[in-house]
Amino acid sequence: MAEGAIGVDLGGSHVMAAVVDEIGQISTRFEHDISDRTPSAVFAALTGVVKAAIDAAKHDVVGIGIGAPGNVDPVSGTIRFSPNFGWENVPLGERVKEAFPRYRVFVGNDARCATLGEYVHGVGQGTQEFSLLTLGTGIGGGVITGGNVALGYQMGAGEFGHHQIRPDTGFVCSCGKVGCFEAQASGTGLIRHAFRLAPSFPRSTLLDGPRERLGSKAIRKAAQAGIPHGVAAFNAFCDDLALGLANVIAFVNPEVIALGGGVSSAGDFLLDRVRPLVEARTTMVPRGTTKIVRATLGNDAGAVGAATAAMRGGLFAQAPPASSRDVSAA
Ligand SMILES: [Zn+2]
C-alpha cells in the first residue's frame, strides 16, 4: 500500500484534515468549523477530523502533520503563542500523540508548512531559493534558502507580514504596530485601501452594504471592471505589495516568489501591475531576476506541507534517509 499522511490545516475558525499521499495529492478531506477557541474544544474538533481521515485513508498512514497559526516549536509540537487562538504554551503535539499513539506527530507553523508544501509539490519545485507569501486575511509566508526551510533562531523566520512598510501613514496592524506589510497588502489591506480612498469617490457604491460582508474580491472585481474607486484601491494596494516584495528580495533574494491567498486569484491582472513596481524598487540585486508567480496549491498548501513534514519527520525540504527520521513530539 502506498504511503501517506494526514495533513491538518488548523485555523482560527476552521480545521481541515486531509489524506495526502507521497506526491502531495489529497484523496479525501474532513472539515469542522471552530467557534470555541479554548484548547480542549479545538483539540476535540481536531481529533474528530483526524480520526475520520485516518479511517477513510486508503494509504498506509505514517504520521499526522499539523499546520497551526502562531509560534510553534516544531520539536516538541508546543504552540508557544498564537494570537489567533489566544493561546500560550499549549502542548498540542503531545496531546495529539496521546490521542493517536501509533503515529508520528508533527506540528509546525501553518505558513512554514504551506511554504514546504508549495516548494515540494507546487510552484517552488526546481529551485533552491523560494519564498511563499499568502495574501489572505493576513500575510503568511516562508522562506526556502539553500533548499531548506528557514526557521530562524526562535522559529520566527519568514514572518514577512509584520515588517513595517508604512510606519507613519499606514493602517494599524493586528499585532499593534502601524503599517505592517500585512496591514497594507493582505486581502484585508485591499479593503482598507478602498475605505481610505472612499472620500475621493463620493458617488461610488463599492462599499455600500454591511461592512462585515465586504470581501477583497468585490474590490478586485471592481478594479478588473475598470470602476475608478476599485482601480484606485487596487493600485494603492499594489504599491504597498511591491514595497514589501522588494524588501523580501533584499532580505533573502529568492529565485521565485509565489503569491497565494484570495487576492492572488486576480492572476496576471495583479502580477502584471506588481512586477514592474517591484523592479523599480529593487536595488542591490539584478532587476527582474526574481520571478513573481502565482502559487499553485491554493488553500491546500498548508495541509499538503504539514503531511509532507509528518512523512519526513520535520520541515525538511529534501527527504532525509529513513533511518534519520525522528518523531517529533513523541
Ligand atoms: Zn503587524
Residues whose N, C-alpha, C, O or C-beta is under 5 A from the ligand:
A	BS01	ZN	G161 H162 C173 C175 K177 C180
